Each structure stands twice: as C-alpha cells, then as structure tokens.
Amino acid sequence: MKTKAVRMYGMDDLRLEEFDLPEIKEDEILVKVMSDSICMSTYKLVKQGKKHKRAPQNIDTNPIIIGHEFAGDIVAVGNKWRDEFKPGEKFALQPALNYKGSLASPGYSYEFFGGACTYCVIPHEVMELGCLLHYEGESYFEASLGEPMSCVIGGYHANYHTNKRNYNHAMGTKEDGNILILGGCGPMGLGAVSYGLQFENKPKRIVVTDVNDDKLARAKEVIPPALGEERGIELLYVNTAAMAEPVEELMAITEGHGYDDVFVYVPIREVAELADKVLAFDGCMNFFAGPTDNQFKAEINLYNAHYTSTHILGTTGGNTDDLKEANRLAAAGKIDIAVMVTHVGGIDSIADATMNLPSIPGGKKLTYTQFDMPLTAIDDFEELGKTDPLFQKLDEACKRHKGLWNTEAERILFEHYGVK
C-alpha cells in the first residue's frame, strides 16, 4: 500500500513524500491516520537530527516518519491480534514505548510508523506493551490531543507530599491546597488548568500566570474563573510582568501560606527560581517545561529544602493509564482538550509548521493527514469566511463552542474533503 508522509532525513530536512509500505506481518497492524497534532518535541528532534537520542543514525538513507500525537482507524490486523482489534475501529496511541530499554518511539525512530502520514504500520512492540488503545470517542482530534493531555495528567499524579510521622509519600497534588501554574496560558498550561479543576485531589485555589495580556484574556475566555467557582475552586489569572514584587504579590494571594504545588510550564531560569521562592512548607515544584539546553540550570534554596521540606521533580510524558484517563475524561466532557488548539491544517502544512513552530503564535497546531489544507488560525476563520464558504461554516461551528475547535467542525472538514 502507498502512503504519503512527512519524513526526516536529517537536521532541518523534512520532506513530504509518497512511498510504499511493506506488507504487515502477523504481529503488526495497518492503520489509517486521521489526525496528528504537532508537538514541540518534534521541533527539537528536527533541530538536532542524528544528534537526538531517539533518532537512528541512518536517517539520511532510511528516513523516519515524524509525528507522535495521532489517532485514526484500524485498516488491517495481523493474525496474532485479530481477537483484540478489528478493522474499522478507531484507535488512540501511547507513544512512550520504553520497549526493553530502547528509546525508540513513533515519530522519532521508525521508517513506517509515525503520525504525519496517511497510513502507517504499527509494530509488534506497541501491542505487546498495550500502547495501542481502543478509542470510542466521537472525534479524532481529542484522541490525538489525549497524548499531550496525558503528560499533564502524569504531572499531577507524580507530584507528592510528605509528613513528619512516617516516610509515606502522598501522591498527587495536595488536596485543598494552592496550585500555581507558571507560564500557564500556552496549550499545555491550559490543559493543566482544565484538568486541575476536576482532579480528585480538589485544590482550594489555582493561580495561573503569564506575561502576555492577550494570552491571559484568551485563557479567561476559554476557561473562565466562573467555571472554577462552580466547582468550588478559586481560579485566578495574573500577569507577573505587571507586578512590582512578584514573590510578595503571589504569596499574598495565599495569605502568606505559599503554594503547595507549583508547575513550571516555561523553561526560563527566572521562572524556575520564582517557583522555588513561593513554595509552601512541604511544597512540591514540578519542572514540566523541557529545555533545549542540556546544561539548563537555576538556583534553588537548599536551606528551605532542609528546614521546610520543599522538594523538586520533573516530569515528561505520561503513561498508558494517564492516556486512558485523558480519553475517558474528554469523552465524558469533564475536561476540554480543545482549549489547546489554535490552528488547523492538512498534511501539506506539517513540515513547514514543524520547522517554524516556535515562531507561530498560539497553541496547538492540529493537522488532518488525509487532505491538503494551509495551516490556519481559528481566529482567522471569520475573515476567511467572508469569501470562502468552508471557513464560514467552520467559523460558525467554532463560535457555537466558545470559539474552540470541536467535533462539529471536524465533521465539516471531513465532509468538505470527502474523507470517510
């Protein structure tokens, strides 16, 4: 079978090409990819090429398919898995394989397995690890975004707290505590806000910071403080750039208590150091943001670590249980994954969008791989809709959903491009 895919041949070398897939083996599965959202991790891969720890050394002759946040339909199933998977059913995927100690992962390491394509082959290790998941949700985009949301969920579960009575760690963010999400108005940060409002360890307060008033305004619009109030949680958005004394003013919000859980969503030294300064007794700081500099450092107060039990961890990725939770909550309407998405495009937009990801404003770039379409901001739908009936329909659909991407809009795209 032929597939069309965005392949990486080396540093800054992405190419959209058509080529033949091999016949699947008895322990493999052929899938049709419908949606693939673009991750900043893929940008980092492309900027490093062979130097990236997950990239094979022979990509110049055996290029890999990029993209790891994808979902679609199962087309054909090898004999080994016919009792578990059926052609025609939807799938979601956990890309963090860790198979027998290997760093190989879809979107980084495989010639015929990745998300930026029309069709690909799921290898045997994915099924053996339980990383190919049945998906019963209505939309494909929510399954694609389940992967980044699973990273957010993993962060909440990985945080921990101690006590002076024994050495048992209480896992998760502190119940009835103060949560601070620094740099929280980007796509992942908004996912963290949405999840935090329904996490089982219900916090007293969630404070979200940014230094951009436009991003703060959008965050308030898509996840309004009133939603937190409905759930008995105080939700505040603040601009730390407008604060004369950020540490003192952030502490004042908590009546001097400090923050029990702080998530750092931007890899900036000053932000990491601010996080450390506002930790409460037994406060947990999660350095979530992944820096590109492998020598990235910040100063941490070890006096507080000793006397007030502050502690630091970092999380990257989520596990399969986190992904299942993300898909379940999205399907139930308990989290709104669409808050992450600001742009939509087709397979022909993936290479350019990936190469220029840091310079494209907004949140997640969601792509549909079965057709060509320029990468387009949702905010531009209205203007484009004045002359293009497709964008008029998309704009109307998004406006019916708080200006967010949604299942109705996805269906409109599929109908327009004849995707079944």
N, C-alpha and C positions, 0 to 999 in steps of 0.2 A: 504494500500500500504506500502511496505517496503521502508525504506530509509537507507542510510549509512551516518553517521555524526560524526563530532568531537565534543564530549560533555565534559563539565567541571563539575566535581564532587566536586571540592574544590580547595584550593590553590595548584598550581603546579600539578594538577591532570587532565590531558586531556586524553581522550580515543576515538579511532576511533571504532565505533560500528554500527552494523546493528540492526534495530528495526522497529516496526510497527507504522505508522502514523495513527491517528484517521480519520474516515470519515469526510470530510469537512461539515460544517453546511451551511445553505442557505446564510449566510452573510460572508462566507470565500472563499478563492481561493487556489487551489493547484498549485504549481509551480515546475518546473524542474530547478535547479540551474546549470548554465554552468560555471560561473567564479566567483571567490571570492578573492580579494586582501587582504593581511594581514595588519592590522593597529597596530601601536604601542600601541594604546589604549587597544587592546585585550591583549597584553603582560601585561600591567598594571593590567587589570582585573584578569588575571591568577595568577599574583604575589600577589594579595590581596584576592582572593577567596571571601568568605562571607563578608569580610570587605569592599568590593567595594560597593559604594552606589547604583549601579544598579543591583547587584546580589541578588537573592532571598535567604532566609535563609535556604531553604530546598533542596539546590542543591546536597547534599550528597545522597538524595533519589530520587529527581526529577531533574536530571542534565539538564543544558541548552545547546543549540547548539550555538557554538561561530561563529563569523564572521558577519560583517555587511556591507561590501563593495561588494555587489553581484548583479548579473544580470542573466537572463535566459529566459525561455519560460513558458507561462501560459499553464497548462495542463487541469484543470477543474475549472469551475466557479459556485459558488452558485447562486441560483435564484435571489437574491437581486441585483447582479451586472452583470447579463447577457446582459443588454443593453449597458454596458460600456466596458466590457472586453470580449475577445473571446479566446477560446483555440487555441494555435498555435502562438499567437502573442508574441513578445519579451516584456520584462519589465525591467525597472530600478526602484530603490527603494531609497527613502529618509528615513534613519533610525532614524532621530531625531524626535521622535513622539510627546513627551510632551502632552500626552493624558490625559485631565482632571487633570493636575498637577502631573501625575505619571511620574517617572523616567524610567519606563520600556522601553526597546529598544531591537530590534533584535540583536542577538549576545551577549547579556548580561543577558537577563531576561526570555526568553521563552524556553519551553521544545521542541516545534515543529516548531520554527520559528528562522532561522538564516542562515548564508551563507555557512558555512563549511559543506555542505551536498549535497546529490544527489537530494532530494526532500524535500520540507517543506510546511507548511500551513501558508498562510497569514491571520492574524486575522482581524476581522471587523474594529477595530480602525484605521488600516492602510488606508483602503479605505475611511472611514469617514473623515479622515484628508487630503485626497488627496495625500498620500505619496506613493501609488503605481502608477507608471508612465508608460504611453505608450512609447515605445522606438523603433525608426525606423532606428537606425544606423546599419551599416554592422557588426561590431564586438561586441562581448560581453565584451571584456576587457575594452573598452572605457566606457561602461556603468558602470562597476564595479568601475573604477577609476574616474567616474564622482562624486562620493561621496567625496573623498578627495579633488578633484579639487573644489567642491562646498564650501569646508571650506576655500580654498584660495580665492575664489571669494567673499565669505562673509567678509573676512578680508579687501579686497579692498573697498567694499561698506560701511563697518562700520566705517572706518576712517572718520574724519571730520575736518573742519576748521572754524574758527570764524572770525569776523571782529569787528571793533570798532564803527560801525554805528548803529547796531542793535543786537538782540540776536538770529538771524537766523544762524543755522549751515549749512554750505555747505557740503553735504555728499559726501564721496568718497575721494580718494587721490587727491592732488592738481593738477589741470591742468597746464601744462608747469612747473611742479615742479621737485624737485630732490627726487628720491626714493632710499633708502638704504635697502638692504635685507641682514641682518647679519646672517651668517651660512646658506647661500642660495644655497649651492651646493648639498644638500640632495634632496630626491624625492619631498617633499612639496615645498622646496625653488625653485627648477627648475620649478615646476608648477606655482609658483608665478612670475617667470621671464617670462615664456611663456604667462601668462595672462596679465601681465603688459605691454607687447609690443603691445597689441591690445585693452587695456581698453579705454573706451570712453573718460575719462579724461586723454588725452595723456600727459605723462610726458616729460620733456626735457631730463632727464638722469636717468638711472637705474644703480646703483653700487651694485655689488654682492660680498660678502666676504666669505672666508673660510680660514682655516689654513692648508689645505692639498693640495699640488700641484697636486696630481693625480686627486682629485675631481674637482679642478679648470680646469684642462686640459679637463676632460670629459665634464664639463659644457660648455666650449668654443666650443667643438666639436658638441654637440647636439643642442645648441642654440648659434650660433656664433655671435660675435659683428656685423658682416656684415648684419645679419638679422635685428638688431636694426637700423642700418644705412639706410636700405631700407625703414624703417618705420619712419625715421626722429627722431630717439631716440638714444642717445649715450648710449651704453651698455658696461660697464666696469666690469672686474673680477679682484679682488685684494686679495692678501694674507696678512692679517693683522698681521700674525706672523712674516712676513718679514719686518714689518715697525718698525722703531726705535721709532716713536711717532705716534701711530695710530690716535689719535684725530686730531692732526695738519695735518697729511697727508690726512686723509679723508676730512677734511674741505677744504684743498687746492684744491681738485678735483672740489669743487663747488665755487671756487674763494672766499671762506670765507663766503658764504651765509648760509651754513648748509643744512640739509636735511628736507624737508617739511613733508616727510612720512618715518618712519623707522619701518621695520618689524624685530622682533627678532625671529629667527627660531630655536634657540637652548636655552635650559633652563640653562644658565650659568650666574652666578651673574655678572662677569666681562663684559660679552657681553651686558647684560641689562644696566649696568652703562655706557658703551661706547655709547650705543644708546641714552641715555639721554643727554650725553655731546655734541653730534653733531646735536642736533635738531636746526632747524632754528626758527626764530620768528613765532609763531603760529604753530610750528611743532607738528605733531601727532606721537606718538610712540605706535605701536601695539605689545603687548607681545603675540605672536602667539603660542610659544612653551609651551607645557603643562608639568610642572614639576611633578615628582612623590612625591616630598616632599611637604606636605601641609603647611609647615612653610617656604617655599622658599621666600627669601626677597632680596632686593637690595636697595642701597642708591640712592635717586632721589633728584635733585636740586630743591627745592621748591622756591628758590629765582627766578629762571627762570620761574617757573610755574606762579608766581605772576606778574613779570615785562615783560616777553616776551611771555606770553600766551602759553607756551608749555603744552602739555597735554598727558595723557596716558590712554590707554584702552587695554583690552584683548579680543580676540575673539576665540571661539571654535565652530567648526561645521559651517554648512551653512544651509539656509532654503530651502524650496522646490523650490522657484524661482531661487535660486543660482544653484541648481542641474539641473533644466531645462536649464538654461543658459549654464552650463558646457556641457551638452549633445548636445545642439544646436551648440555651437562653435566647439566642437570636430567633429561633423558630417560635418560641413562646412569647416573643415580644418583650422580654424582660430587659434586654439590652438593645441599643440601637447602633448596630455596626455601621450604618450608613453615615454616621457623623464623621467618619474618617475620610469619605470620598469627596473630592472637589473637582476631579477631571475624569472624563471618559473618552476612550479611543478604541481603534481597531488594531489588528496585528501589525499593520504597516507603521503605526506610531510608536511601537515599543522600543526599537533600537535608539531612536533619537531622544525619546523621553528618558530612557535609562541613562544615556550618556550625559544628559544635561539636568538630571534630577535635582541637584541642589539649587539650581538657578530658576526652577519653575516654581512659582509661589503656590501656596495652598497645601492641601493634604494629600491623601492617597490618589494615585493615578491608576484607575481601574481600566483594564483593557479586555475587549472581547476578541477572541482569536479567529473566529470563523468568517470575518469580513474586514474590509479596509474602512477606516474612518479616521480623520485627523483627531489628534488629542484635543479635546475641547473642554473648557471650564464650564461647570454648571452655571456659574454666574453669567456666562455669555449666551446661554440658550435664548433668553428673551430677545436680545438684539438680533441674533441669527434667525430667530423665528419670524421676524418681520418679512423675510424674503424666502425662507425655507420651511415648508410645511412640517418636515420631520422635527426640526428643532422647536417649532411652535408646539407640537404635541408633547415633546419631551419637557419643555418649559412648563406647560400646564400640569403635567403629571408630577413634576417635582414641587411645584407650588402647592399641590394638594397634600404634600408630605413635608411640610416645614422647609421647603427649599432643598430637600435632600434627595439623593438617588434612591430608587425604590424598585420593587418588583414590577409595578405597572410600567415604569419607564423601560426596564429591561425587556419586557414583552414587546413594547413598541419598537425597540431596536431590532429584535429578532424578526418581527413581522415585516418590517421595512426591508431588511436584508435577506429575507427568505430563509432564515435559519430555523431548522426543525430539530 
